[in-house]
Amino acid sequence: MSKVGVVIGREFLSTVKRRSYLIVTLGMPFFVGTYVALVGLLPAYFMSQAGRSQKPIGVVDLAGVIRLEEARVIGQEGSEAGKAARAIADRLAPATAQGRGVSALLDEIDSPVEFVPIASKEEALARLREGTLERVYLLPADYVEKGAIETYQSDGQVFGLGKARIERVFARLLRRSLSAGRLPDEVRARLDRPIDDEASSSFLVRPDGAVEPLEDAARVARMAVPGVFAILLVMSLLTSASYLLQGVVEEKENRVIEIILSSVPPRDLLFGKLLGLGAAGLLQLFVWVSVASFATSLLAAAAMAILDWKLFLSCFLFFVGGFLMVGSLMTGTGALGTNSREAQQYSAVWTLCLVLPPAMTWMLILDDPNTWMARALGWFPLTGPLTMMVRLGTGKVAAWDALVALLCLAAGVYLAIRASAALFRLGLLMYGKRPTLSEIARQLRHA
């Protein structure tokens, strides 16, 4: 183990001191943050400006049905989506700068729409040409019989981002105006809001017949934890494997590996390289995730409040097992290549084996995580890590099932390290030619 520790320290320190590693690790959050600011925040700002009606909406009511006093009631109530979004922001972080910023942006987007009466169509079109109106709605005299209206807007407002919101508010104004004086107030209120989300309840029926409240936030969090771990597993394998294969190929081409193997057994060398470079890759991911969590502290605080720690620990165990198994296999087969390109091609096979089966069956697994197919993919070591993350996210997997999958994964890790050490030794000591299948099979038998 002392030799393994020396290899781990050497590989980790030599990797994190590379200029390219530091540039990618520290520069990626800057470039991503700049990209998000340009692509995300600026459009959001322009949408908020477009969503807010800066000019009044003209209404030519030839049918005599519009009651503009109802528009003030709608403005005071606000939209249901805006109220719900503001309630979530206030609940998550009411005193933080992020929470206040979100609430202010929502208030601006959900600002009231002002409607003004216009006596005639000609006057409305004239004011629209002058630019004093946002748009004009005209209700013909036979509107009640036919339900047809006419909409007028300037050329610059054809693709306006606030168009859909204004139309929703106007449709709500029509409903309230048509029901005013014809229905009791309590019926009008229920017609305007058929379902009260705050007073309504949702329940989840378990397969055993148990009924419990349905908590959408908790269900989303349960699926978010496996999703994050799955993304981190794939990213860590791609980043760490690239560093690992690059170092192995360089040492092989420079024949430095012969000197190293004279004092370190192939298995210890493989294990040390895997852990050392894997630690460097995980450090890189940790920096990225930390910066992202700090930038989105509002969502991070909400996630921590509803985090299932048992699910988190289970996904972490499958993450570590999957990284050790696939990382060792990628390194062992990558060492068989004569150059870095061949090494990358050989190692990519294991990434496809890890990702493709769960990616093609995840919807079926979500529907029923306890079918024979879901269990087979979860217990098979190569497909187990990602499949079990998806299965565990449903909350319907028994403890014994997850334990069996962990034991199968542990056995897969052990066999993968032994086989990869044999291939590692075979590939590193061969120069200028590829090993034959018989040589590979003989080496694996001796492993």
C-alpha positions in Angstrom: 0.0 0.0 0.0 3.0 2.3 0.5 3.8 2.0 -3.2 0.2 2.7 -4.1 0.3 5.8 -2.0 3.5 7.0 -3.7 1.9 6.5 -7.1 -1.3 8.3 -6.0 0.6 11.3 -4.7 2.8 11.5 -7.7 0.0 11.3 -10.2 -2.3 13.7 -8.3 0.3 16.4 -7.8 1.7 16.2 -11.3 -1.8 16.5 -12.8 -3.1 19.4 -10.7 0.1 21.4 -11.4 -0.4 21.2 -15.1 -1.2 24.6 -16.7 -3.9 23.1 -18.8 -5.5 21.5 -15.8 -5.6 24.8 -13.9 -6.9 26.7 -16.9 -9.7 24.3 -17.5 -10.6 23.9 -13.7 -10.6 27.6 -12.9 -11.5 29.0 -16.3 -14.5 26.8 -17.0 -16.7 28.5 -14.3 -15.7 31.9 -15.7 -16.6 31.0 -19.3 -19.8 29.2 -18.4 -20.8 32.1 -16.1 -20.2 34.5 -19.0 -22.1 32.3 -21.4 -25.1 32.0 -19.0 -25.0 35.8 -18.4 -25.1 36.5 -22.1 -27.5 33.7 -23.2 -29.7 33.5 -20.1 -29.8 36.7 -18.1 -29.9 39.2 -20.9 -32.8 37.4 -22.7 -34.6 37.2 -19.3 -34.1 40.9 -18.8 -35.5 41.7 -22.3 -38.4 39.3 -21.7 -39.2 41.1 -18.5 -39.2 44.4 -20.3 -41.3 42.9 -23.2 -43.6 41.1 -20.8 -44.5 44.4 -19.0 -47.0 46.4 -20.9 -45.4 49.9 -21.1 -48.4 51.3 -23.1 -52.2 50.8 -22.5 -54.3 48.4 -24.4 -57.2 50.0 -26.4 -60.6 48.4 -26.3 -63.3 49.2 -28.9 -66.5 47.7 -27.4 -69.2 47.8 -30.0 -71.0 44.9 -28.3 -71.3 46.7 -25.0 -70.1 43.8 -22.8 -66.7 45.0 -21.5 -66.6 46.2 -17.9 -63.2 47.9 -17.4 -63.6 48.0 -13.6 -63.0 44.2 -13.7 -59.5 44.9 -15.1 -58.6 46.6 -11.8 -59.7 43.5 -9.9 -57.6 41.3 -12.2 -54.6 43.6 -11.7 -54.9 43.4 -7.9 -55.1 39.6 -7.9 -52.2 39.1 -10.3 -51.7 35.9 -12.4 -51.8 32.5 -10.6 -48.4 31.6 -12.0 -46.9 34.8 -10.8 -48.3 34.4 -7.3 -47.1 30.9 -7.1 -43.6 31.8 -8.3 -43.4 34.6 -5.8 -44.6 32.4 -3.0 -41.9 29.9 -3.8 -39.2 32.5 -3.9 -40.3 34.1 -0.6 -40.5 30.6 1.0 -37.0 29.5 -0.1 -35.0 32.6 0.7 -37.1 35.6 1.7 -34.2 37.6 3.2 -31.5 36.9 0.7 -30.4 39.1 -2.2 -31.2 36.3 -4.6 -34.7 35.9 -3.2 -35.4 39.7 -3.4 -34.0 39.8 -6.9 -36.3 37.0 -8.1 -39.3 38.6 -6.4 -38.6 41.9 -8.0 -38.2 40.4 -11.4 -41.5 38.5 -11.0 -43.3 41.7 -9.9 -42.0 43.4 -13.0 -43.1 40.6 -15.3 -46.5 40.2 -13.7 -47.3 43.9 -13.6 -51.0 44.9 -14.3 -52.1 45.4 -17.9 -53.9 48.8 -18.4 -57.0 48.8 -20.7 -58.5 52.1 -22.0 -61.9 52.5 -23.8 -61.8 53.8 -27.3 -64.9 55.2 -28.9 -64.3 54.1 -32.5 -62.1 51.9 -34.7 -60.7 54.9 -36.6 -59.6 56.6 -33.3 -58.1 53.4 -32.1 -56.1 52.9 -35.3 -54.9 56.5 -35.3 -53.6 56.2 -31.7 -52.0 52.9 -32.6 -50.1 54.6 -35.5 -49.0 57.4 -33.1 -47.5 54.8 -30.8 -49.6 55.7 -27.7 -51.3 52.2 -27.6 -49.7 48.7 -27.3 -52.5 47.1 -29.3 -56.2 47.3 -29.9 -59.0 44.8 -29.4 -62.3 45.4 -31.2 -65.5 43.6 -30.2 -68.0 43.7 -33.1 -71.7 44.3 -32.3 -72.4 40.5 -32.9 -69.6 39.4 -30.6 -72.0 37.6 -28.2 -73.5 35.5 -31.0 -70.3 34.7 -32.9 -67.5 35.2 -30.4 -65.2 36.7 -33.0 -63.0 39.7 -32.2 -60.5 41.8 -34.2 -56.9 42.5 -33.0 -54.8 45.4 -34.3 -51.1 45.9 -33.5 -48.2 47.8 -35.0 -45.6 46.0 -37.1 -43.0 46.1 -34.4 -45.3 44.1 -32.0 -46.0 41.1 -34.2 -43.5 39.0 -32.4 -43.7 40.7 -29.0 -42.8 38.5 -26.1 -45.7 40.0 -24.0 -48.3 39.1 -26.5 -49.4 35.8 -25.0 -49.7 37.3 -21.5 -51.8 40.3 -22.7 -54.1 37.9 -24.5 -54.6 35.8 -21.4 -55.4 38.9 -19.3 -57.9 40.1 -22.0 -59.6 36.7 -22.1 -59.9 36.8 -18.3 -61.4 40.3 -18.6 -64.0 39.0 -21.1 -65.0 36.1 -18.8 -65.5 38.4 -15.8 -67.4 41.0 -17.9 -69.7 38.4 -19.4 -70.5 36.9 -16.0 -71.0 40.2 -14.2 -74.6 40.7 -13.1 -75.6 37.4 -14.5 -74.1 35.0 -11.9 -73.7 35.1 -8.1 -70.4 36.5 -6.9 -69.3 33.1 -5.5 -70.0 31.4 -8.8 -68.1 34.1 -10.7 -65.1 33.7 -8.4 -65.2 29.9 -8.9 -65.6 30.3 -12.7 -62.6 32.6 -12.8 -60.6 30.1 -10.6 -62.1 26.7 -11.0 -59.4 24.9 -8.9 -57.8 26.5 -5.9 -54.3 25.0 -5.7 -53.7 26.2 -2.2 -56.9 24.5 -0.9 -56.6 21.4 -3.0 -54.8 18.2 -2.0 -53.0 15.5 -4.0 -52.3 12.0 -2.7 -50.1 9.1 -3.7 -51.4 5.5 -3.7 -48.7 2.9 -3.0 -48.7 -0.6 -4.5 -49.5 -2.0 -1.0 -52.6 0.2 -0.8 -51.2 2.9 1.5 -52.3 6.5 0.8 -50.0 9.4 1.6 -49.8 13.1 0.6 -48.1 13.7 -2.7 -45.1 16.0 -2.4 -43.9 17.0 -5.8 -40.8 18.8 -4.5 -39.6 15.7 -2.7 -40.2 13.5 -5.8 -38.3 16.0 -8.0 -35.5 16.0 -5.4 -35.4 12.2 -5.4 -34.9 12.1 -9.2 -32.5 15.1 -9.1 -30.0 13.4 -6.8 -29.5 10.3 -9.1 -29.4 12.5 -12.1 -26.6 14.7 -10.7 -24.6 11.6 -9.7 -25.1 10.0 -13.1 -23.8 13.2 -14.9 -20.9 13.5 -12.5 -20.0 9.8 -13.1 -19.9 10.2 -16.8 -18.0 13.5 -16.7 -15.5 12.2 -14.2 -14.8 9.2 -16.3 -14.3 11.3 -19.4 -12.1 13.9 -17.7 -10.1 11.5 -15.5 -9.7 8.9 -18.2 -8.3 11.4 -20.6 -5.6 12.5 -18.1 -4.9 8.9 -17.2 -4.6 7.6 -20.8 -2.5 10.6 -21.8 0.0 9.9 -19.0 0.1 6.2 -19.7 0.8 6.7 -23.4 3.5 9.3 -22.7 5.3 7.0 -20.2 5.0 4.1 -22.7 6.4 6.0 -25.6 9.2 7.4 -23.5 9.9 3.9 -22.0 9.8 5.4 -18.5 7.2 2.7 -17.7 9.9 0.0 -17.8 11.8 1.7 -15.0 8.6 2.1 -13.0 7.5 -1.5 -13.4 10.8 -2.7 -12.1 9.9 -1.4 -8.7 6.1 -1.3 -8.7 3.8 -4.2 -9.5 1.4 -3.6 -12.4 -1.7 -3.9 -10.2 -0.4 -1.4 -7.7 0.7 1.0 -10.5 -2.8 0.7 -12.1 -4.6 1.2 -8.8 -2.4 4.2 -7.8 -2.8 5.9 -11.2 -6.6 5.3 -11.1 -7.0 6.8 -7.6 -4.5 9.6 -8.2 -5.8 10.8 -11.5 -9.4 10.0 -10.4 -8.9 12.3 -7.4 -7.6 15.1 -9.7 -10.7 14.7 -11.9 -13.0 14.7 -8.9 -11.3 17.8 -7.5 -12.0 19.5 -10.9 -15.7 18.5 -10.7 -15.9 19.6 -7.1 -14.7 23.0 -8.0 -17.2 23.3 -10.8 -20.1 22.0 -8.6 -19.1 24.3 -5.8 -19.1 27.4 -8.0 -22.4 26.4 -9.6 -24.0 25.8 -6.2 -22.7 29.2 -4.9 -24.1 30.9 -8.0 -27.5 29.2 -7.6 -27.6 29.2 -3.8 -31.4 29.7 -3.9 -31.9 26.3 -5.5 -29.1 24.7 -3.4 -30.8 25.8 -0.2 -34.1 24.3 -1.3 -32.4 21.0 -2.4 -30.6 20.7 1.0 -33.9 21.1 2.8 -35.6 18.2 1.1 -32.5 16.0 0.5 -32.9 12.3 1.2 -29.5 11.4 2.8 -30.1 7.6 2.4 -30.6 8.1 -1.3 -27.5 10.4 -1.5 -25.3 7.8 0.3 -26.6 4.9 -2.0 -25.9 6.9 -5.1 -22.5 7.9 -3.8 -21.6 4.2 -3.3 -22.7 3.3 -6.8 -20.8 6.3 -8.1 -17.5 5.2 -6.5 -18.0 1.6 -7.6 -18.8 2.6 -11.1 -15.8 4.9 -11.3 -13.3 2.3 -10.0 -14.7 -0.5 -12.3 -15.1 1.4 -15.6 -12.0 3.6 -14.9 -9.8 0.5 -14.4 -11.2 -1.2 -17.5 -10.7 1.9 -19.6 -7.1 2.1 -18.4 -6.4 -1.6 -19.0 -7.7 -1.7 -22.5 -6.4 1.7 -23.4 -2.9 0.6 -22.6 -3.2 -1.9 -25.4 -3.2 0.9 -28.0 0.0 1.9 -29.7 -0.8 5.6 -29.6 -3.2 8.0 -27.7 -5.9 7.8 -30.4 -6.1 4.0 -30.3 -6.1 4.2 -26.5 -9.1 6.6 -26.5 -11.0 4.4 -29.0 -10.4 1.2 -27.0 -11.4 2.9 -23.7 -14.6 4.5 -25.2 -16.2 1.0 -25.5 -16.6 0.8 -21.7 -18.2 4.2 -21.5 -20.8 3.1 -24.1 -21.5 -0.1 -22.2 -22.0 2.0 -19.0 -24.3 4.6 -20.6 -26.2 3.2 -23.5 -28.4 0.5 -21.9 -29.7 2.8 -19.0 -30.1 5.6 -21.5 -32.4 3.4 -23.7 -34.4 1.9 -20.9 -34.7 4.7 -18.3 -38.3 5.5 -19.1 -39.3 1.9 -18.7 -37.4 1.7 -15.5 -39.1 4.7 -14.1 -42.5 3.2 -14.9 -41.7 0.0 -13.1 -38.3 -0.3 -11.5 -38.8 -3.9 -10.3 -39.2 -5.7 -13.6 -36.8 -8.5 -14.5 -35.1 -6.2 -17.1 -34.6 -3.4 -14.5 -33.2 -5.9 -12.0 -30.9 -7.6 -14.5 -29.5 -4.2 -15.6 -29.1 -3.1 -12.0 -27.3 -6.3 -10.9 -25.0 -6.5 -13.9 -21.8 -4.6 -12.9 -21.3 -2.7 -16.1 -24.8 -1.3 -16.3 -25.5 -1.3 -12.6 -24.3 2.1 -11.5 -26.5 4.3 -13.7 -29.4 1.8 -13.7 -29.5 1.6 -9.9 -29.4 5.4 -9.6 -32.5 5.6 -11.7 -34.2 2.8 -9.8 -33.4 4.2 -6.4 -34.7 7.6 -7.5 -38.2 6.1 -7.8 -38.3 5.1 -4.1 -39.7 1.7 -4.9 -36.6 -0.5 -4.7 -36.3 -2.8 -1.7 -33.2 -2.7 0.6 -32.2 -6.3 -0.3 -32.4 -5.4 -4.0 -30.0 -2.5 -3.6 -27.7 -4.6 -1.4 -27.5 -7.4 -4.1 -26.6 -4.7 -6.7 -23.9 -3.3 -4.5 -22.4 -6.8 -3.9 -22.5 -7.5 -7.6 -20.8 -4.2 -8.3 -18.1 -4.9 -5.7 -17.4 -8.3 -7.3 -17.2 -6.5 -10.7 -14.7 -3.9 -9.3 -12.5 -6.7 -8.0 -12.5 -8.7 -11.3 -12.1 -5.5 -13.4 -9.0 -4.4 -11.4 -7.4 -7.9 -11.7 -8.1 -8.2 -15.4 -7.1 -4.6 -16.1 -3.8 -5.1 -14.3 -3.0 -8.0 -16.6 -3.9 -6.0 -19.7 -2.0 -3.1 -18.3 1.1 -5.1 -18.0 0.7 -6.7 -21.4 0.1 -3.4 -23.2 2.8 -1.4 -21.5 5.6 -3.8 -22.3 4.7 -4.2 -26.0 6.0 -1.6 -28.5 5.2 -1.2 -32.1 2.5 -3.9 -32.4 -0.9 -4.7 -31.0 -1.3 -7.9 -28.8 -3.3 -10.7 -30.4 -6.5 -12.1 -29.0 -4.7 -15.3 -27.9 -2.1 -13.2 -26.0 -4.8 -11.2 -24.3 -6.7 -14.4 -23.4 -3.6 -16.0 -22.0 -2.8 -12.9 -19.9 -6.4 -12.8 -18.6 -6.2 -16.5 -17.6 -3.0 -15.8 -15.6 -4.7 -12.9 -13.9 
